[in-house]
Amino acid sequence: MNAPVLVLDGPPGAGKTSLLARMVCALGDDTLWFTEPNARLSCGLAAPVHPSPAGHTLWFLRHELDKARAMQRLAADPDTRLLISDRNHLGALAYCYATRAEDSLPYRTARDFYARRIAPELPETVLTAILLVSPDQSLTRRGNVAVLPRWKQWFDEGLLQRLHRFYTDIAPSLCPTPPTVINTDGATPETVLAQVAGVLADAGLDQTARRLMGATEPANARFRSRQQVSTIDAGSCDF
């Protein structure tokens, strides 16, 4: 049987970065990890990022196509027990749906690329956990103000409301199997961790789920200021 692939996605400030930090500490080298894509790092720090929002989004979608193919191969390898991905196609589609940027890729075009190219390549064992957060909580958790000008759009309340709508109403239909939706408003990190562990247990990974439940918060995370957390979370959303 092919190995499960767990994907974590959701709007900024939902707690995905903090959750992944605990998961890495608990599961370590026994799991294959796909990090969130970063076009600037991929092309080199000195290289210009794609000249338009549409071009940048196409880079993300093509990256997800390559990743889906890699997941297919790795999931079929008998030595693979679990794959975990920090975001997938949902992030790019959410941006297309929510943005009002000029020269952005139309949402329908991005959705069709997913349906025609990416979806057929995804392993049947993909499991999705969507971490939800309300726009107000998203802003509060990230300090309410963008640290750098290019992150300003991720602090726009209108965009956050549209992202919330996408992940609530639309994203479930764009997952290979029905996702687990976790509302993190008012939830403790332990509650969120337990729900993700439940997804793994349901997939037959009882031992992995137990290890995850024993995960402790990384020591350096306890001393992050609100502004530092804002920098980490907002920086990951660089469409």
Stockholm file with secondary structure:
# STOCKHOLM 1.0

chainA/1-239         MNAPVLVLDGPPGAGKTSLLARMVCALGDDTLWFTEPNARLSCGLAAPVHPSPAGHTLWFLRHELDKARAMQRLAADPDTRLLISDRNHLGALAYCYATRAEDSLPYRTARDFYARRIAPELPETVLTAILLVSPDQSLTRRGNVAVLPRWKQWFDEGLLQRLHRFYTDIAPSLCPTPPTVINTDGATPETVLAQVAGVLADAGLDQTARRLMGATEPANARFRSRQQVSTIDAGSCDF
#=GR chainA/1-239 SS CCCCEEEEECSTTSSHHHHHHHHHHHHGGGSEEECCCCHHHHHCTTSCCCSSHHHHHHHHHHHHHHHHHHHHHHHHSTTCCCEEEECCHHHHHHHHHHCCCTTCCCHHHHHHHIIIIIGGGSCTTEEEEEEECCHHHHHHHTTSSCSSGGGGGGGCHHHHHHHHHIIIIIGGGGSSSCCEEEECTTCCHHHHHHHHHHHHHHTTCHHHHHHHHTCCCCGGGGGCCHHHHHHHHHHTCCC
#=GC SS_cons         CCCCEEEEECSTTSSHHHHHHHHHHHHGGGSEEECCCCHHHHHCTTSCCCSSHHHHHHHHHHHHHHHHHHHHHHHHSTTCCCEEEECCHHHHHHHHHHCCCTTCCCHHHHHHHIIIIIGGGSCTTEEEEEEECCHHHHHHHTTSSCSSGGGGGGGCHHHHHHHHHIIIIIGGGGSSSCCEEEECTTCCHHHHHHHHHHHHHHTTCHHHHHHHHTCCCCGGGGGCCHHHHHHHHHHTCCC
//
